[in-house]
Amino acid sequence: MRWLISLIIVAVLAIALAMAGRYDPGYVVLVYPPWRVEISFISFVLMLVGLVVGGVVLLRLAMLTLNLPGIVREQRARRAARKREENFVGGLKAYTEYRYQDAEQSLGQWQGDDTRVGVARVLAARAAQEMRAVPQRERHLQEAAEHGAELAAQLFEAEARLDAKDATAALAAIKRAKEIAPQHTALLRLELKARQMTGQWDDVDKLLEALMRGNALEPGVAAQMRRMAYAENLKRRAEDDRGLLEYWKKIPADSKVDPWVARAAARAFMQRGSHDTALDVLEAALNREWHEDLAALYGEVRGSSPARQIEQAEKWLHAHPRDAQLLLTLAQLCSVQELWGKAQSYLEASLAIAPSAEGHIRMAELKTQSGQPGEACRHYQKALVLCRAQ
């Protein structure tokens, strides 16, 4: 459409000039002795315009000729850049398509600006890791750090070390990365995993607090990790009376009645000889939520008042009359008090509900004590059968 409009304009101008030349009486005389040239004014104007246009064209051609080497170099650079772009995109595509060998070769050799070279080397290192090519991975990570992708390189180094169960090396990489980005969320997650592997549960507590403040963990996952941290820290403090009590006081009330935490706390207090405190812990947890493992542990505690334990366990029995483990616990507590008749009744009730190796062993011990070796052997045999079946 544009060329058609231009053609119409040129045609109109040509017609206008032709009509002007036909009726214009003016002329121009050019004298250069001994020559004399006389032309119409219109012809002179057209010739002058032609000279100007021709001069401009010749000047443009001369400049184009002089700039030709630079133009060729620019075209070659553009072709090379386009080729690099294609190689880079091809490497990314290979990586996303899980063609790790192609991705490692393409991205590991790619050359361009430093920013993308660093990214390419990190992805090449990840591809090498998928192929278990450790030397290539280390080489790519070193090059990535040299080209400005040090944070990405250290993050992947920590991740790779954790996959290899080398928590010490992972923590070293995490330390280097934290110098660049101290509050990086993914970095804190990796550190949390490394601290768990090395048993640094005080640090796990702090990291969980930071991640939960940033809403960086799923509530269920955070709760599970938190209860594990509490339990492990309680176990570690079982040799320190003061430290154990101080740490127990810092634990939130809701977590104290968690079965996992309560079990760890009760065992820690039992190890220190604080059996009454262990009883308080177990009773609080069982009163909130029934848990058979805690009921079993309740029978192992030797508090200052065994009668109180029996009374409490019998209260629970009203709410859980068919709990075989609670019946075993009551039998154990009655045996401690030498209430042999009640102990046998509770054992028989437990075995009637859910036969167990522990129940038959306790019954065998009771029969042996009461002078019934034949019955004791029969229960030992049943316990052996159940153990083999398990």
SEGUGU-113934 format. One record per residue (C-alpha): x, y, z; residue in three letters. Coordinates in steps of 0.02 Angstrom, whole numbers, plus 50000, padded with zeros to 5 digits. Example, Ala and Ser with C-alpha at 12.3 -4.5 7.8 and 13.67 -1.06 7.14 Angstrom:
REM SEGUGU-113934
[[50615,49775,50390],"ALA"]
[[50684,49947,50357],"SER"]
REM end
This chain:
REM SEGUGU-113934
[[50000,50000,50000],"MET"]
[[50141,50120,50043],"ARG"]
[[50232,50092,49878],"TRP"]
[[50070,50126,49784],"LEU"]
[[50048,50293,49872],"ILE"]
[[50231,50338,49838],"SER"]
[[50207,50296,49653],"LEU"]
[[50055,50407,49642],"ILE"]
[[50148,50551,49724],"ILE"]
[[50296,50533,49603],"VAL"]
[[50177,50527,49454],"ALA"]
[[50087,50685,49513],"VAL"]
[[50252,50777,49535],"LEU"]
[[50311,50721,49361],"ALA"]
[[50151,50783,49281],"ILE"]
[[50164,50947,49376],"ALA"]
[[50345,50973,49320],"LEU"]
[[50301,50931,49139],"ALA"]
[[50159,51057,49139],"MET"]
[[50268,51188,49224],"ALA"]
[[50407,51160,49095],"GLY"]
[[50285,51180,48951],"ARG"]
[[50219,51348,49006],"TYR"]
[[50372,51418,49097],"ASP"]
[[50469,51539,48981],"PRO"]
[[50623,51548,49093],"GLY"]
[[50793,51481,49040],"TYR"]
[[50972,51470,49107],"VAL"]
[[51131,51513,49011],"VAL"]
[[51294,51429,49059],"LEU"]
[[51448,51512,48984],"VAL"]
[[51624,51439,48988],"TYR"]
[[51723,51521,48847],"PRO"]
[[51724,51474,48711],"PRO"]
[[51569,51369,48753],"TRP"]
[[51394,51429,48787],"ARG"]
[[51249,51318,48843],"VAL"]
[[51070,51375,48855],"GLU"]
[[50941,51264,48943],"ILE"]
[[50767,51288,49011],"SER"]
[[50748,51332,49192],"PHE"]
[[50653,51173,49230],"ILE"]
[[50789,51067,49151],"SER"]
[[50919,51158,49255],"PHE"]
[[50822,51125,49414],"VAL"]
[[50802,50940,49371],"LEU"]
[[50986,50926,49330],"MET"]
[[51033,51011,49494],"LEU"]
[[50920,50896,49592],"VAL"]
[[50994,50746,49500],"GLY"]
[[51171,50802,49544],"LEU"]
[[51127,50822,49727],"VAL"]
[[51040,50654,49733],"VAL"]
[[51183,50571,49641],"GLY"]
[[51309,50648,49758],"GLY"]
[[51215,50588,49909],"VAL"]
[[51203,50412,49836],"VAL"]
[[51388,50409,49795],"LEU"]
[[51430,50470,49970],"LEU"]
[[51321,50334,50048],"ARG"]
[[51403,50203,49938],"LEU"]
[[51575,50264,49989],"ALA"]
[[51529,50259,50175],"MET"]
[[51453,50086,50154],"LEU"]
[[51613,50026,50070],"THR"]
[[51719,50095,50211],"LEU"]
[[51606,50018,50346],"ASN"]
[[51592,49850,50259],"LEU"]
[[51721,49760,50370],"PRO"]
[[51631,49819,50527],"GLY"]
[[51463,49766,50456],"ILE"]
[[51532,49594,50417],"VAL"]
[[51602,49579,50593],"ARG"]
[[51433,49629,50668],"GLU"]
[[51343,49501,50562],"GLN"]
[[51464,49365,50615],"ARG"]
[[51443,49417,50798],"ALA"]
[[51254,49410,50781],"ARG"]
[[51263,49237,50702],"ARG"]
[[51380,49179,50841],"ALA"]
[[51265,49253,50974],"ALA"]
[[51114,49169,50894],"ARG"]
[[51209,49004,50891],"LYS"]
[[51254,49024,51076],"ARG"]
[[51073,49061,51117],"GLU"]
[[51018,48905,51025],"GLU"]
[[51147,48800,51117],"ASN"]
[[51096,48873,51286],"PHE"]
[[50912,48843,51254],"VAL"]
[[50952,48669,51189],"GLY"]
[[51046,48630,51350],"GLY"]
[[50900,48692,51456],"LEU"]
[[50779,48589,51354],"LYS"]
[[50887,48434,51373],"ALA"]
[[50893,48461,51562],"TYR"]
[[50705,48482,51577],"THR"]
[[50681,48326,51470],"GLU"]
[[50795,48226,51588],"TYR"]
[[50925,48201,51451],"ARG"]
[[51062,48233,51576],"TYR"]
[[51210,48178,51469],"GLN"]
[[51162,48300,51329],"ASP"]
[[51127,48436,51456],"ALA"]
[[51295,48412,51543],"GLU"]
[[51391,48418,51379],"GLN"]
[[51297,48568,51311],"SER"]
[[51289,48675,51469],"LEU"]
[[51460,48621,51531],"GLY"]
[[51546,48690,51375],"GLN"]
[[51434,48840,51342],"TRP"]
[[51521,49009,51332],"GLN"]
[[51442,49181,51343],"GLY"]
[[51414,49318,51471],"ASP"]
[[51470,49277,51648],"ASP"]
[[51296,49276,51725],"THR"]
[[51228,49142,51610],"ARG"]
[[51391,49045,51609],"VAL"]
[[51374,49028,51798],"GLY"]
[[51193,48969,51783],"VAL"]
[[51240,48848,51643],"ALA"]
[[51380,48772,51748],"ARG"]
[[51265,48746,51898],"VAL"]
[[51139,48656,51789],"LEU"]
[[51280,48555,51711],"ALA"]
[[51335,48507,51887],"ALA"]
[[51158,48451,51929],"ARG"]
[[51153,48347,51771],"ALA"]
[[51321,48270,51816],"ALA"]
[[51254,48230,51990],"GLN"]
[[51107,48137,51913],"GLU"]
[[51233,48034,51814],"MET"]
[[51341,48007,51970],"ARG"]
[[51486,48091,51879],"ALA"]
[[51572,48168,52031],"VAL"]
[[51729,48239,51945],"PRO"]
[[51625,48331,51814],"GLN"]
[[51510,48395,51951],"ARG"]
[[51655,48467,52052],"GLU"]
[[51730,48548,51897],"ARG"]
[[51566,48629,51846],"HIS"]
[[51536,48694,52023],"LEU"]
[[51709,48773,52029],"GLN"]
[[51679,48859,51862],"GLU"]
[[51506,48917,51920],"ALA"]
[[51582,49000,52073],"ALA"]
[[51712,49085,51962],"GLU"]
[[51576,49156,51850],"HIS"]
[[51469,49238,51985],"GLY"]
[[51350,49095,52031],"ALA"]
[[51433,49056,52197],"GLU"]
[[51270,49052,52297],"LEU"]
[[51187,48930,52177],"ALA"]
[[51346,48825,52175],"ALA"]
[[51356,48816,52365],"GLN"]
[[51171,48775,52381],"LEU"]
[[51189,48631,52262],"PHE"]
[[51351,48575,52345],"GLU"]
[[51260,48566,52512],"ALA"]
[[51115,48473,52434],"GLU"]
[[51230,48347,52350],"ALA"]
[[51327,48318,52511],"ARG"]
[[51166,48287,52607],"LEU"]
[[51111,48161,52476],"ASP"]
[[51278,48073,52506],"ALA"]
[[51245,48077,52696],"LYS"]
[[51399,48187,52721],"ASP"]
[[51323,48314,52840],"ALA"]
[[51491,48388,52892],"THR"]
[[51537,48437,52714],"ALA"]
[[51359,48499,52687],"ALA"]
[[51373,48614,52838],"LEU"]
[[51537,48683,52771],"ALA"]
[[51452,48726,52605],"ALA"]
[[51303,48799,52699],"ILE"]
[[51421,48910,52801],"LYS"]
[[51499,48979,52641],"ARG"]
[[51326,49009,52567],"ALA"]
[[51264,49098,52723],"LYS"]
[[51401,49227,52702],"GLU"]
[[51312,49277,52541],"ILE"]
[[51129,49254,52592],"ALA"]
[[51109,49229,52781],"PRO"]
[[50918,49215,52780],"GLN"]
[[50895,49113,52621],"HIS"]
[[50745,49000,52653],"THR"]
[[50806,48850,52552],"ALA"]
[[50975,48867,52637],"LEU"]
[[50893,48861,52809],"LEU"]
[[50798,48704,52758],"ARG"]
[[50960,48620,52705],"LEU"]
[[51044,48672,52867],"GLU"]
[[50896,48602,52965],"LEU"]
[[50919,48433,52881],"LYS"]
[[51107,48436,52910],"ALA"]
[[51087,48481,53094],"ARG"]
[[50963,48338,53115],"GLN"]
[[51086,48216,53037],"MET"]
[[51226,48272,53154],"THR"]
[[51114,48272,53308],"GLY"]
[[51131,48459,53342],"GLN"]
[[50956,48473,53412],"TRP"]
[[50977,48642,53497],"ASP"]
[[51018,48716,53327],"ASP"]
[[50870,48621,53253],"VAL"]
[[50758,48709,53380],"ASP"]
[[50822,48880,53325],"LYS"]
[[50807,48841,53140],"LEU"]
[[50630,48777,53161],"LEU"]
[[50585,48938,53249],"GLU"]
[[50655,49043,53107],"ALA"]
[[50571,48939,52971],"LEU"]
[[50403,48939,53059],"MET"]
[[50411,49128,53079],"ARG"]
[[50436,49142,52892],"GLY"]
[[50295,49018,52857],"ASN"]
[[50423,48914,52762],"ALA"]
[[50365,48743,52826],"LEU"]
[[50201,48650,52815],"GLU"]
[[50118,48652,52987],"PRO"]
[[50112,48462,52995],"GLY"]
[[50295,48443,52948],"VAL"]
[[50347,48581,53068],"ALA"]
[[50250,48499,53211],"ALA"]
[[50330,48330,53177],"GLN"]
[[50505,48406,53172],"MET"]
[[50473,48508,53328],"ARG"]
[[50415,48357,53429],"ARG"]
[[50568,48260,53370],"MET"]
[[50682,48403,53422],"ALA"]
[[50601,48411,53594],"TYR"]
[[50617,48223,53617],"ALA"]
[[50799,48217,53563],"GLU"]
[[50847,48365,53671],"ASN"]
[[50764,48283,53821],"LEU"]
[[50864,48124,53790],"LYS"]
[[51026,48224,53778],"ARG"]
[[50991,48311,53943],"ARG"]
[[50951,48150,54038],"ALA"]
[[51122,48158,54122],"GLU"]
[[51096,48336,54185],"ASP"]
[[50964,48361,54320],"ASP"]
[[50963,48550,54311],"ARG"]
[[50974,48558,54122],"GLY"]
[[50834,48431,54103],"LEU"]
[[50715,48526,54217],"LEU"]
[[50755,48695,54139],"GLU"]
[[50727,48628,53963],"TYR"]
[[50565,48541,54015],"TRP"]
[[50498,48706,54082],"LYS"]
[[50533,48793,53916],"LYS"]
[[50430,48668,53816],"ILE"]
[[50254,48733,53777],"PRO"]
[[50112,48652,53873],"ALA"]
[[50032,48578,53716],"ASP"]
[[50195,48492,53670],"SER"]
[[50221,48421,53844],"LYS"]
[[50068,48309,53824],"VAL"]
[[50120,48250,53651],"ASP"]
[[50147,48060,53663],"PRO"]
[[50318,48068,53579],"TRP"]
[[50382,48208,53691],"VAL"]
[[50301,48138,53849],"ALA"]
[[50383,47968,53820],"ARG"]
[[50555,48046,53799],"ALA"]
[[50531,48157,53952],"ALA"]
[[50470,48013,54060],"ALA"]
[[50618,47904,54013],"ARG"]
[[50738,48048,54045],"ALA"]
[[50665,48081,54217],"PHE"]
[[50666,47895,54257],"MET"]
[[50849,47888,54209],"GLN"]
[[50884,48027,54334],"ARG"]
[[50781,47938,54468],"GLY"]
[[50639,48066,54463],"SER"]
[[50504,47934,54449],"HIS"]
[[50367,48042,54525],"ASP"]
[[50399,48177,54396],"THR"]
[[50393,48044,54260],"ALA"]
[[50224,47987,54327],"LEU"]
[[50158,48165,54320],"ASP"]
[[50216,48180,54139],"VAL"]
[[50135,48016,54087],"LEU"]
[[49972,48047,54178],"GLU"]
[[49952,48219,54099],"ALA"]
[[49983,48148,53926],"ALA"]
[[49868,47997,53949],"LEU"]
[[49729,48102,54022],"ASN"]
[[49730,48209,53866],"ARG"]
[[49754,48072,53735],"GLU"]
[[49759,47885,53761],"TRP"]
[[49916,47800,53696],"HIS"]
[[49958,47617,53728],"GLU"]
[[50146,47644,53727],"ASP"]
[[50130,47772,53866],"LEU"]
[[50017,47653,53962],"ALA"]
[[50152,47519,53948],"ALA"]
[[50285,47641,54007],"LEU"]
[[50174,47691,54154],"TYR"]
[[50194,47514,54222],"GLY"]
[[50384,47529,54219],"GLU"]
[[50390,47684,54329],"VAL"]
[[50427,47651,54512],"ARG"]
[[50349,47798,54600],"GLY"]
[[50345,47832,54785],"SER"]
[[50163,47772,54794],"SER"]
[[50128,47614,54691],"PRO"]
[[49951,47611,54762],"ALA"]
[[49920,47780,54683],"ARG"]
[[49977,47710,54516],"GLN"]
[[49860,47562,54530],"ILE"]
[[49716,47677,54576],"GLU"]
[[49750,47789,54427],"GLN"]
[[49768,47642,54307],"ALA"]
[[49603,47569,54368],"GLU"]
[[49519,47737,54331],"LYS"]
[[49585,47727,54154],"TRP"]
[[49520,47548,54144],"LEU"]
[[49342,47611,54166],"HIS"]
[[49365,47716,54009],"ALA"]
[[49463,47582,53914],"HIS"]
[[49398,47414,53979],"PRO"]
[[49462,47312,53831],"ARG"]
[[49638,47386,53821],"ASP"]
[[49753,47235,53833],"ALA"]
[[49908,47342,53864],"GLN"]
[[49826,47434,54009],"LEU"]
[[49779,47267,54085],"LEU"]
[[49961,47211,54069],"LEU"]
[[50016,47372,54154],"THR"]
[[49895,47341,54298],"LEU"]
[[49959,47163,54315],"ALA"]
[[50136,47229,54323],"GLN"]
[[50092,47358,54455],"LEU"]
[[49998,47229,54559],"CYS"]
[[50147,47111,54550],"SER"]
[[50259,47249,54620],"VAL"]
[[50137,47263,54767],"GLN"]
[[50132,47072,54779],"GLU"]
[[49946,47071,54742],"LEU"]
[[49962,46904,54653],"TRP"]
[[49777,46869,54636],"GLY"]
[[49738,47035,54554],"LYS"]
[[49892,47021,54445],"ALA"]
[[49836,46851,54381],"GLN"]
[[49660,46915,54348],"SER"]
[[49724,47062,54247],"TYR"]
[[49844,46948,54149],"LEU"]
[[49705,46826,54107],"GLU"]
[[49593,46968,54049],"ALA"]
[[49733,47041,53941],"SER"]
[[49772,46873,53860],"LEU"]
[[49588,46843,53827],"ALA"]
[[49574,47007,53734],"ILE"]
[[49740,47005,53639],"ALA"]
[[49867,46865,53667],"PRO"]
[[50044,46933,53674],"SER"]
[[50217,46864,53707],"ALA"]
[[50241,46987,53850],"GLU"]
[[50077,46932,53931],"GLY"]
[[50121,46746,53921],"HIS"]
[[50296,46779,53990],"ILE"]
[[50224,46874,54139],"ARG"]
[[50097,46736,54168],"MET"]
[[50236,46606,54160],"ALA"]
[[50335,46703,54290],"GLU"]
[[50181,46711,54400],"LEU"]
[[50150,46524,54382],"LYS"]
[[50330,46487,54422],"THR"]
[[50322,46591,54580],"GLN"]
[[50161,46503,54633],"SER"]
[[50242,46331,54610],"GLY"]
[[50158,46279,54446],"GLN"]
[[50303,46238,54329],"PRO"]
[[50194,46145,54205],"GLY"]
[[50081,46295,54178],"GLU"]
[[50235,46407,54169],"ALA"]
[[50310,46299,54029],"CYS"]
[[50146,46305,53933],"ARG"]
[[50146,46495,53938],"HIS"]
[[50329,46504,53889],"TYR"]
[[50291,46395,53738],"GLN"]
[[50148,46508,53686],"LYS"]
[[50260,46660,53704],"ALA"]
[[50391,46575,53594],"LEU"]
[[50260,46537,53461],"VAL"]
[[50203,46718,53459],"LEU"]
[[50382,46782,53448],"CYS"]
[[50417,46669,53299],"ARG"]
[[50257,46725,53215],"ALA"]
[[50309,46907,53236],"GLN"]
REM end
